[in-house]
Every structure is written in C-alpha cells, then in structure tokens.
Amino acid sequence: MSDIHIDPTPEQFQAFKDLPRDMPIQMLNLVRFRDLAAYPVGHELAAEPLTGAQAYKNYGALTGSLLEGVGGSILWRGRFEATLIGPSDEAWDAVFIAQYPNAGAFLAMITSAEYQKAVVHRNAAVLTSRLTRCAPTGGGTTFG
C-alpha cells in the first residue's frame, strides 16, 4: 500500500462536520487489514495472536448495535476482486456502504463512549482504509 490512512486528519474531520448534518448520508468504506492485529500495549488482547480480520470482526460485533441504535444500517457489502482504474497496489479486505439517517447520527455514534471502547479493535485491525461520505441520489440505468 502506498498510503496509510486509518483516521481522518483534523482538516478532513472538520470538512465533514462543516457539511449539512440534516440529510441522509452513505459512507463508502474500503478497508485493508493488517496480517496480525496490533493492539496497544496493556490492552487485554495485546498478547493474543489475532489476525486483522479477527480484530475487525470484534469491532463489528461491538458496533453493530450502535449503528442500528442511531438508525443506520449496512446498505451494501461486496468482496473486492480487482482494481480497473486506480492504484494497482490497492486491494481491499472489506468493502461496504453504511447508511445513516443524517450526518448527526454518524457523529453521535462515533463520539459515543461505547464506540470509543470498540474502535480500539478497528485501529488494531486496519492497515489502511478509505471512508468517503456520499449523498444518496437514487438509482437508475445511466451513469450520468
């Protein structure tokens, strides 16, 4: 991987917060796992030989009810196969779209105490990721 991205920069997070918060959003998630999870020293799982995928599964188990609790859901999930356009060194272990009733719901989830406890598993699991906010515009049969 050419670039490592796990958390937003302060500028990226501020730009997200500056967008309207009262409209539905969809978050495109692209995630690449570490071979072995890297928990912080002192964490109860720091000495466990978990894979990144196993640590991410722990994250999902703890955050599923939080996602549902703010009115969110996983809209779509797929299995990465190949990059047609883009950096050829980018490959993804998890590809999905989460939807939220509004950006405020997303912010409420990620700033909750419960999420802060769970995100340690995500940080241990993720080698790099992309998280892109999208506004739903509907489907159709044309690309434009």
Backbone as a chain_set.jsonl record, in Angstrom:
{"seq": "MSDIHIDPTPEQFQAFKDLPRDMPIQMLNLVRFRDLAAYPVGHELAAEPLTGAQAYKNYGALTGSLLEGVGGSILWRGRFEATLIGPSDEAWDAVFIAQYPNAGAFLAMITSAEYQKAVVHRNAAVLTSRLTRCAPTGGGTTFG", "coords": {"N": [[0.84, -1.177, 0.0], [0.558, 2.16, -0.828], [-0.175, 4.46, 0.604], [-0.979, 5.122, 3.964], [-3.885, 5.181, 5.773], [-5.815, 5.601, 8.497], [-7.317, 7.017, 10.419], [-9.292, 10.049, 10.159], [-7.76, 13.139, 9.145], [-7.409, 16.123, 11.164], [-8.292, 18.26, 9.559], [-9.797, 16.978, 7.555], [-11.83, 15.859, 9.127], [-13.024, 18.166, 10.137], [-13.952, 19.315, 7.745], [-15.885, 17.413, 7.073], [-17.653, 17.76, 9.252], [-18.482, 20.332, 8.686], [-20.216, 20.081, 6.565], [-23.727, 19.799, 5.609], [-25.818, 18.53, 8.211], [-28.316, 17.431, 8.374], [-29.321, 15.675, 6.5], [-29.788, 12.522, 4.766], [-27.003, 10.263, 4.663], [-24.5, 8.306, 3.002], [-21.853, 6.126, 3.574], [-19.041, 5.17, 2.009], [-16.962, 2.514, 2.504], [-13.717, 1.314, 2.41], [-11.495, -1.109, 3.263], [-8.403, -2.314, 4.381], [-6.872, -4.991, 5.955], [-4.504, -5.521, 8.616], [-1.97, -8.064, 8.683], [-1.504, -9.265, 11.192], [-3.238, -8.336, 14.101], [-2.725, -5.231, 15.799], [-2.776, -4.413, 18.77], [-2.841, -1.882, 21.335], [-0.214, -1.604, 23.773], [-0.845, -3.109, 26.861], [-3.553, -3.438, 26.423], [-6.213, -5.776, 26.801], [-6.198, -7.722, 24.778], [-3.713, -7.52, 23.671], [-1.615, -9.376, 23.751], [-2.639, -11.515, 22.428], [-2.652, -13.623, 19.559], [-4.192, -12.43, 17.227], [-5.629, -12.116, 13.969], [-5.821, -9.351, 11.646], [-8.336, -9.416, 10.436], [-9.826, -10.861, 12.323], [-9.745, -9.095, 14.504], [-11.144, -6.962, 13.37], [-13.607, -8.137, 13.114], [-14.288, -8.292, 15.808], [-14.611, -5.554, 16.281], [-16.835, -5.058, 14.603], [-18.772, -6.652, 15.88], [-19.151, -5.27, 18.245], [-20.02, -2.779, 17.406], [-22.259, -3.013, 15.817], [-24.819, -2.865, 17.083], [-24.683, -0.228, 17.862], [-24.651, 1.151, 15.434], [-27.192, 0.415, 14.475], [-28.659, 1.554, 16.533], [-28.511, 4.307, 16.081], [-30.067, 4.527, 13.911], [-28.897, 3.627, 11.598], [-27.591, 1.45, 8.963], [-26.143, -1.339, 7.172], [-25.979, -0.859, 3.883], [-24.997, -2.047, 1.572], [-22.725, -4.659, 0.77], [-19.705, -6.016, -0.427], [-17.336, -8.202, -2.123], [-14.034, -7.536, -2.702], [-12.432, -7.715, -5.86], [-10.783, -6.831, -8.071], [-8.848, -4.006, -9.196], [-9.802, -1.764, -11.584], [-9.492, 0.875, -12.453], [-7.266, 3.041, -11.037], [-4.855, 3.06, -8.305], [-2.723, 0.31, -8.634], [-1.737, -1.084, -6.504], [-3.573, -1.077, -4.497], [-5.678, -2.994, -2.606], [-8.551, -4.479, -1.173], [-9.924, -5.689, 1.861], [-12.361, -5.475, 3.081], [-15.332, -4.17, 1.849], [-17.855, -1.933, 1.803], [-21.04, -0.208, 2.107], [-22.268, 1.972, 4.403], [-25.252, 3.294, 5.695], [-26.79, 6.228, 7.0], [-29.31, 8.006, 8.823], [-28.779, 10.68, 8.92], [-25.991, 13.004, 9.006], [-25.548, 13.833, 11.591], [-26.349, 11.624, 13.105], [-24.338, 9.782, 12.459], [-22.118, 11.147, 13.569], [-22.923, 11.196, 16.255], [-22.796, 8.479, 16.835], [-20.004, 7.833, 16.475], [-18.818, 9.386, 18.396], [-19.701, 8.467, 20.789], [-19.358, 6.975, 24.049], [-19.399, 4.194, 24.083], [-18.691, 3.546, 21.455], [-16.104, 4.551, 21.409], [-14.804, 2.739, 23.053], [-14.987, 0.469, 21.462], [-13.624, 1.102, 19.107], [-10.944, 0.622, 19.368], [-10.495, -1.936, 18.494], [-10.902, -1.697, 15.742], [-8.783, 0.034, 15.089], [-6.643, -1.618, 15.751], [-6.942, -3.546, 13.836], [-6.843, -2.422, 11.232], [-4.88, -1.767, 8.403], [-4.85, 0.117, 6.356], [-7.26, 2.454, 5.062], [-10.199, 3.757, 3.381], [-12.64, 6.202, 3.622], [-15.509, 7.501, 2.532], [-17.77, 10.071, 2.321], [-21.021, 10.179, 0.989], [-23.81, 11.581, -0.739], [-26.995, 10.279, -1.012], [-28.454, 9.777, -4.18], [-30.2, 8.325, -5.634], [-31.11, 5.588, -7.833], [-30.917, 4.131, -11.123], [-30.608, 3.782, -14.716], [-28.552, 4.874, -16.081], [-25.192, 6.2, -16.264], [-24.644, 8.869, -15.819]], "CA": [[0.0, 0.0, 0.0], [1.371, 3.36, -0.941], [-0.573, 5.434, 1.606], [-1.636, 4.553, 5.129], [-4.942, 6.054, 6.286], [-6.639, 4.885, 9.47], [-8.231, 8.012, 10.976], [-9.279, 11.3, 9.389], [-6.946, 14.239, 9.662], [-8.289, 17.147, 11.732], [-8.885, 19.043, 8.467], [-10.832, 16.155, 6.935], [-12.95, 15.736, 10.056], [-13.702, 19.456, 10.169], [-14.684, 19.453, 6.478], [-17.064, 16.557, 7.218], [-18.572, 18.407, 10.187], [-18.991, 21.564, 8.076], [-21.284, 19.756, 5.605], [-25.047, 19.714, 6.251], [-25.984, 17.368, 9.081], [-29.717, 17.042, 8.47], [-29.732, 14.909, 5.319], [-29.249, 11.16, 4.765], [-25.671, 10.083, 4.079], [-23.986, 6.955, 2.812], [-20.41, 6.128, 3.758], [-18.329, 4.113, 1.296], [-15.843, 2.03, 3.312], [-12.74, 0.4, 1.82], [-10.639, -1.424, 4.407], [-7.351, -3.33, 4.239], [-6.495, -5.446, 7.287], [-3.135, -5.956, 8.948], [-1.868, -9.525, 8.797], [-1.735, -9.509, 12.616], [-3.771, -7.164, 14.798], [-1.729, -4.501, 16.593], [-3.421, -3.758, 19.898], [-1.906, -1.098, 22.147], [0.354, -2.254, 24.949], [-1.732, -3.024, 28.004], [-4.917, -3.858, 26.082], [-6.422, -7.179, 27.166], [-5.912, -8.605, 23.645], [-2.407, -7.163, 23.104], [-0.753, -10.559, 23.641], [-3.332, -12.542, 21.641], [-2.268, -13.628, 18.14], [-5.357, -12.265, 16.362], [-5.413, -11.506, 12.664], [-6.554, -8.108, 11.456], [-9.732, -9.764, 10.144], [-10.469, -11.229, 13.587], [-9.915, -7.872, 15.287], [-12.213, -6.185, 12.742], [-14.845, -8.823, 13.476], [-14.586, -7.819, 17.161], [-15.124, -4.194, 16.093], [-18.184, -5.171, 14.054], [-19.671, -7.212, 16.892], [-19.422, -4.246, 19.255], [-20.595, -1.56, 16.841], [-23.497, -3.278, 15.089], [-25.965, -2.317, 17.808], [-24.544, 1.231, 17.861], [-25.104, 1.559, 14.106], [-28.647, 0.27, 14.467], [-29.214, 2.47, 17.518], [-28.637, 5.667, 15.528], [-30.896, 4.441, 12.719], [-28.081, 3.275, 10.447], [-27.542, 0.054, 8.53], [-25.253, -1.629, 6.054], [-26.784, -0.835, 2.668], [-24.412, -2.949, 0.578], [-21.421, -5.238, 1.099], [-19.202, -6.794, -1.548], [-15.995, -8.768, -1.997], [-13.099, -6.943, -3.661], [-11.835, -8.653, -6.809], [-9.699, -6.241, -8.862], [-8.935, -2.572, -9.479], [-9.783, -1.466, -13.011], [-8.933, 2.224, -12.559], [-6.737, 3.456, -9.741], [-3.561, 2.461, -7.956], [-2.753, -1.15, -8.733], [-1.32, -1.691, -5.244], [-4.653, -1.025, -3.529], [-6.576, -4.141, -2.54], [-9.395, -4.25, -0.002], [-10.46, -6.873, 2.525], [-13.769, -5.192, 3.381], [-15.898, -3.127, 1.0], [-19.27, -1.832, 2.128], [-21.648, 1.113, 2.231], [-23.134, 2.149, 5.568], [-26.107, 4.463, 5.533], [-27.232, 6.868, 8.231], [-30.409, 8.921, 8.54], [-28.17, 12.001, 8.743], [-24.603, 13.069, 9.479], [-25.586, 13.938, 13.047], [-26.411, 10.259, 13.643], [-22.985, 9.24, 12.334], [-21.278, 11.812, 14.568], [-23.339, 10.723, 17.578], [-22.281, 7.125, 17.016], [-18.546, 7.743, 16.629], [-18.365, 10.124, 19.583], [-20.253, 7.845, 21.991], [-18.397, 6.257, 24.901], [-19.39, 2.788, 23.665], [-17.906, 3.461, 20.223], [-14.703, 4.796, 21.744], [-14.283, 1.471, 23.574], [-14.947, -0.511, 20.375], [-12.763, 1.5, 17.988], [-9.601, 0.065, 19.567], [-10.419, -3.136, 17.649], [-10.721, -1.219, 14.364], [-7.421, 0.546, 14.949], [-5.729, -2.764, 15.788], [-7.166, -4.371, 12.651], [-6.736, -1.748, 9.936], [-3.6, -1.314, 7.853], [-5.216, 1.376, 5.696], [-8.679, 2.482, 4.711], [-10.782, 4.931, 2.753], [-14.006, 6.424, 4.067], [-15.988, 8.583, 1.684], [-19.176, 10.463, 2.528], [-21.779, 10.377, -0.241], [-25.216, 11.923, -0.605], [-27.776, 9.421, -1.893], [-29.138, 10.48, -5.261], [-31.119, 7.41, -6.304], [-30.555, 4.673, -8.826], [-31.281, 4.391, -12.494], [-29.984, 2.929, -15.719], [-27.485, 5.606, -16.762], [-24.059, 6.544, -15.403], [-24.564, 10.314, -15.594]], "C": [[0.886, 1.241, 0.0], [1.046, 4.39, 0.134], [-1.312, 4.732, 2.738], [-2.623, 5.579, 5.675], [-5.822, 5.235, 7.217], [-7.701, 5.81, 10.056], [-8.215, 9.259, 10.096], [-8.284, 12.286, 9.991], [-7.903, 15.245, 10.313], [-8.991, 17.975, 10.652], [-10.006, 18.267, 7.78], [-12.06, 16.052, 7.834], [-13.733, 17.047, 10.138], [-14.52, 19.671, 8.895], [-15.958, 18.609, 6.508], [-18.097, 17.242, 8.106], [-19.176, 19.684, 9.614], [-20.092, 21.321, 7.044], [-22.624, 19.679, 6.332], [-25.195, 18.421, 7.042], [-27.383, 16.799, 9.086], [-30.229, 16.264, 7.261], [-29.142, 13.504, 5.398], [-27.85, 11.125, 4.128], [-25.378, 8.6, 3.933], [-22.467, 7.05, 2.857], [-19.811, 4.908, 3.063], [-17.085, 3.769, 2.098], [-14.998, 1.051, 2.505], [-11.7, 0.145, 2.895], [-9.661, -2.527, 4.048], [-6.884, -3.689, 5.641], [-4.99, -5.675, 7.412], [-3.125, -7.49, 8.935], [-2.159, -9.942, 10.234], [-2.219, -8.226, 13.26], [-2.685, -6.554, 15.676], [-2.442, -3.719, 17.688], [-2.401, -2.957, 20.691], [-1.417, -1.9, 23.35], [-0.59, -2.03, 26.131], [-3.171, -3.405, 27.709], [-5.044, -5.346, 26.364], [-6.112, -8.153, 26.043], [-4.534, -8.366, 23.038], [-1.522, -8.39, 22.892], [-1.388, -11.678, 22.825], [-2.887, -12.481, 20.183], [-3.49, -13.563, 17.216], [-4.931, -11.714, 15.009], [-6.147, -10.162, 12.628], [-8.028, -8.38, 11.209], [-10.477, -10.13, 11.424], [-10.711, -9.996, 14.459], [-11.039, -7.024, 14.71], [-13.571, -6.82, 13.026], [-15.259, -8.438, 14.899], [-15.19, -6.414, 17.11], [-16.572, -4.237, 15.598], [-19.187, -5.682, 15.076], [-20.07, -6.156, 17.925], [-20.135, -3.027, 18.699], [-21.904, -1.784, 16.085], [-24.715, -2.683, 15.779], [-25.898, -0.792, 17.874], [-25.023, 1.802, 16.532], [-26.628, 1.517, 14.04], [-29.309, 1.289, 15.403], [-29.354, 3.902, 17.035], [-29.46, 5.672, 14.237], [-30.135, 4.091, 11.459], [-28.161, 1.8, 10.107], [-26.469, -0.102, 7.459], [-26.137, -1.781, 4.817], [-26.312, -1.878, 1.667], [-23.054, -3.427, 1.084], [-20.982, -6.067, -0.094], [-17.804, -7.327, -1.254], [-15.124, -8.182, -3.096], [-12.526, -8.027, -4.561], [-10.662, -8.055, -7.568], [-9.93, -4.74, -9.001], [-8.807, -2.376, -10.982], [-9.148, -0.109, -13.281], [-8.486, 2.635, -11.166], [-5.423, 2.771, -9.456], [-3.634, 0.935, -7.931], [-2.33, -1.832, -7.438], [-2.401, -1.611, -4.176], [-5.552, -2.243, -3.687], [-7.313, -4.022, -1.211], [-9.938, -5.557, 0.54], [-11.93, -6.712, 2.876], [-14.203, -4.009, 2.519], [-17.393, -3.079, 1.319], [-19.72, -0.379, 2.16], [-22.56, 1.083, 3.446], [-23.992, 3.38, 5.316], [-26.607, 4.913, 6.898], [-28.367, 7.819, 7.891], [-29.921, 10.358, 8.336], [-26.758, 11.974, 9.321], [-24.537, 13.196, 10.993], [-25.625, 12.573, 13.705], [-25.037, 9.602, 13.584], [-22.073, 9.832, 13.414], [-21.631, 11.371, 15.98], [-22.778, 9.333, 17.849], [-20.788, 7.144, 17.311], [-18.012, 8.515, 17.827], [-18.902, 9.53, 20.877], [-19.156, 7.095, 22.752], [-18.279, 4.794, 24.479], [-18.552, 2.605, 22.396], [-16.423, 3.642, 20.531], [-14.046, 3.548, 22.332], [-14.087, 0.458, 22.446], [-13.902, -0.183, 19.318], [-11.323, 1.008, 18.161], [-9.417, -1.187, 18.706], [-10.215, -2.758, 16.181], [-9.292, -0.758, 14.163], [-6.388, -0.569, 14.977], [-5.785, -3.55, 14.483], [-6.701, -3.737, 11.356], [-5.309, -1.351, 9.59], [-3.795, 0.022, 7.152], [-6.683, 1.298, 5.304], [-9.013, 3.749, 3.947], [-12.209, 5.015, 3.256], [-14.504, 7.669, 3.361], [-17.466, 8.834, 1.948], [-19.823, 10.728, 1.173], [-23.204, 10.777, 0.118], [-25.996, 11.017, -1.533], [-28.509, 10.245, -2.952], [-30.087, 9.571, -6.026], [-30.399, 6.555, -7.332], [-30.947, 5.079, -10.226], [-30.569, 3.45, -13.433], [-28.912, 3.666, -16.512], [-26.4, 5.96, -15.763], [-24.038, 8.018, -15.029], [-25.663, 10.871, -14.758]], "O": [[1.851, 1.33, 0.759], [1.938, 5.135, 0.54], [-2.156, 3.865, 2.508], [-2.246, 6.705, 6.0], [-6.491, 4.294, 6.789], [-8.863, 5.422, 10.173], [-7.247, 9.503, 9.375], [-8.008, 12.263, 11.191], [-9.101, 15.214, 10.031], [-10.153, 18.347, 10.813], [-11.049, 18.836, 7.459], [-13.193, 16.147, 7.362], [-14.962, 17.037, 10.201], [-15.65, 20.154, 8.956], [-16.999, 19.047, 6.02], [-19.277, 17.3, 7.761], [-20.271, 20.08, 10.015], [-20.821, 22.246, 6.686], [-22.651, 19.511, 7.551], [-24.756, 17.357, 6.606], [-27.628, 15.782, 9.735], [-31.436, 16.203, 7.027], [-28.103, 13.309, 6.03], [-27.562, 11.86, 3.183], [-25.932, 7.76, 4.643], [-21.871, 7.942, 2.253], [-20.04, 3.769, 3.469], [-16.245, 4.634, 2.345], [-15.516, 0.067, 1.978], [-11.083, 1.088, 3.391], [-10.044, -3.55, 3.481], [-6.541, -2.808, 6.43], [-4.306, -5.982, 6.436], [-4.156, -8.126, 9.153], [-2.954, -10.85, 10.477], [-1.677, -7.152, 13.001], [-1.838, -7.261, 16.224], [-2.682, -2.519, 17.555], [-1.222, -3.311, 20.72], [-2.125, -2.762, 23.869], [-1.067, -0.92, 26.368], [-3.94, -3.67, 28.633], [-4.084, -6.096, 26.185], [-5.79, -9.31, 26.316], [-4.211, -8.944, 22.0], [-0.751, -8.428, 21.933], [-0.738, -12.688, 22.558], [-2.757, -11.39, 19.627], [-3.787, -14.525, 16.507], [-3.981, -10.936, 14.918], [-6.989, -9.882, 13.481], [-8.883, -7.656, 11.717], [-11.636, -9.751, 11.594], [-11.765, -9.871, 15.082], [-11.81, -6.427, 15.462], [-14.571, -6.116, 13.164], [-16.448, -8.276, 15.172], [-16.16, -6.122, 17.81], [-17.431, -3.528, 16.122], [-20.32, -5.204, 15.135], [-21.199, -6.156, 18.417], [-20.794, -2.307, 19.45], [-22.587, -0.817, 15.748], [-25.554, -2.062, 15.127], [-26.934, -0.13, 17.934], [-25.72, 2.817, 16.502], [-27.267, 2.472, 13.6], [-30.381, 1.816, 15.104], [-30.214, 4.638, 17.518], [-29.543, 6.692, 13.552], [-30.665, 4.24, 10.358], [-28.722, 1.002, 10.858], [-25.961, 0.879, 6.917], [-26.937, -2.711, 4.719], [-27.121, -2.517, 0.994], [-22.328, -2.683, 1.744], [-21.802, -6.749, -0.708], [-17.174, -6.95, -0.266], [-15.434, -8.312, -4.28], [-12.178, -9.115, -4.101], [-9.63, -8.713, -7.701], [-11.063, -4.266, -8.932], [-7.81, -2.779, -11.582], [-8.364, 0.044, -14.217], [-9.269, 2.576, -10.219], [-4.93, 1.99, -10.27], [-4.504, 0.353, -7.283], [-2.54, -3.035, -7.282], [-2.169, -2.039, -3.046], [-6.111, -2.489, -4.755], [-6.758, -3.52, -0.234], [-10.361, -6.428, -0.22], [-12.663, -7.697, 2.961], [-13.527, -2.981, 2.468], [-18.107, -4.063, 1.129], [-18.911, 0.546, 2.23], [-23.496, 0.287, 3.521], [-23.515, 4.384, 4.787], [-26.815, 4.113, 7.81], [-28.396, 8.382, 6.797], [-30.575, 11.153, 7.66], [-26.381, 11.042, 10.032], [-23.585, 12.726, 11.616], [-25.006, 12.372, 14.75], [-24.615, 8.945, 14.536], [-21.347, 9.103, 14.09], [-20.743, 11.19, 16.813], [-22.338, 9.042, 18.961], [-20.344, 6.542, 18.288], [-16.867, 8.314, 18.23], [-18.594, 10.033, 21.957], [-18.167, 6.646, 22.173], [-17.19, 4.221, 24.512], [-17.801, 1.638, 22.272], [-15.582, 2.946, 19.961], [-12.853, 3.326, 22.127], [-13.134, -0.321, 22.468], [-13.349, -1.089, 18.695], [-10.563, 0.982, 17.193], [-8.312, -1.467, 18.242], [-9.456, -3.409, 15.463], [-8.655, -1.119, 13.173], [-5.364, -0.479, 14.3], [-4.792, -4.151, 14.072], [-6.212, -4.436, 10.467], [-4.622, -0.692, 10.37], [-3.003, 0.947, 7.331], [-7.266, 0.216, 5.224], [-8.216, 4.685, 3.876], [-12.91, 4.005, 3.311], [-13.98, 8.764, 3.57], [-18.3, 7.938, 1.818], [-19.253, 11.409, 0.32], [-23.737, 10.363, 1.148], [-25.706, 10.974, -2.729], [-29.106, 11.278, -2.649], [-30.72, 10.016, -6.983], [-29.231, 6.78, -7.65], [-31.272, 6.239, -10.48], [-29.997, 2.445, -13.011], [-28.413, 3.143, -17.509], [-26.649, 6.016, -14.559], [-23.459, 8.377, -14.004], [-25.696, 12.075, -14.504]]}, "num_chains": 1, "name": "protein.A"}
